[in-house]
Amino acid sequence: MTTLTGKTTEILDKAKSLFGKQVQAIIRQEHKAVELIQNVGKKLAKLADHPKVKLITTPISIFVRMIKAHVTGGHKIAVSTLGMIVLALVYFLSPIDLVPDFLGFFGFADDISVVLAVYAKVKDEVERFLEWERTQI
């Protein structure tokens, strides 16, 4: 029987094998990170009423803010965390998924799984970021 942790690791490993090179390119080039953020915003706006996408809206918006803060130098995050966050966003954007998005709920199930798995994996750093963000107001 596969454990939840084992399944999460398996999903992330598959996502890394599909998009690892693209993630590395985005991490190294600030303009690509900015472009990624813009494209995520466009896709979220287009899918705003989709009930399954609403499950990952909060984690994705946090990830976007974390990348913006990192790129501007306001709040640096670990490269490993940045890589995981970029992976989640690239996977969310990509039409090439483990399960295609046009299959309705099942198509978004893998996107949801990847985003939530990354969120769980980087939760400590997310909490530090949110605390930092509260002090910036």
N, C-alpha and C positions, 0 to 999 in steps of 0.2 A: 504494500500500500504506500503510495506516494504522500509524503507530508506536505503541508502548505509551504513550508520553507523550501523544500526540495522542488516543488512546482514553480515557486517564485524564481528560484535560481535558474531553473530550466528555461523559463520564459525570457529572463534577462539574457541568458547565454545565447539564445536564438536571436534576440534583438541585436545583441552585440555583433554576432556573426553577419547579420544582414547589413548593419549600418555603422560598424566600427570605424571604417576609414572615413566616412562622411563626418562622423562625430569628431574625429581627430582634426580634420580640416577646419571645422567650425570653431573648435577651441583655439586653434592657432591664429585665426584671422577674425579680428574684431568686426569687420564689415559683414562677414558671414553670420556672426552671432546676431547682429542687428537685423539682418535679413530674415533669419529664423524667427526672431521675435515678431516681426511684422507679419510674416506668413501665418504664425500661430494665431495672432489676433484676427486676421481675416477668416481663418477657418472657424474659430470660435464664434465669430459674428454670424457666419453663414449657418452654423449648426446650433445657434442659441436656443432654439425651441426643441431640439432633439432631447428627449428625456434621459437617454443614456449618457449623452455628453455632459449633462448637468452634474453627473457623479464626479467628473474629473475637472470641472471648471475651477474649483478652488485650488487644488494642487497645481494645476497648470498656471493659474494667475500668480501663485507664489513663485513657481519656477521662473516665470518671465521676470518678475521683480528681482529675483536673486541674480539672474544673469545681467540685468540692467545695472544693478548695484555693483556687481563684480567688474563689468566692463568700464564703468565710470570711475572705479576705484573707491567708491564709497564704502563697500563692504566686500572684502575679498573672501572667496570660498576656496576650499581645497580643490585642486585640479581633479581629483578622483570624483568628488561630488559634482563639480561642473560637468564632467564627462557623463555621469549618470543622468543628470538633469537634461543635458543636451540630447542624450539618447532617447529619453522619454518624449521630448518634444519632436524630434525627428521621426520617431516611430508614429506619433500621433498624426503628423502631417503626411506621412508617406502613403501613397496609394498601394505600395507593395508591402503587404502585411502577411502575417501568418494566416490570417483570415481576412479576406477582402471586405472593405467597408460597405460595399453595395449590398451585402447580405443582411442589412438591417441590424437588429440587436446583436446577432452573432458576429457580424463584421466589426462592431465596436467593442465586443467583449475582450478581444486581445489588446486593443488600444487602452481600454480601461485597466486591464491586468498589468500592462507594462507601466503605465503612469502610476498606479497605486503601489506597485512593487517598488518602483524607484522612490516614491514618497516615503514608504516604510523604511527603505534602506538608508535614506539620508535624513530621517526624521530629526535626529539630534542637531544636525547643521541647520535644518529648517527652523527649528525652535530658536537657535541662536540668532538666526537672521531675523525672525519675527520680533525677538526682543530688541535687537539693534534697531529695527525699523520703527518700533514704538518710541524709541528715544529720539528719533529724527523729526518728530512732529512738533 
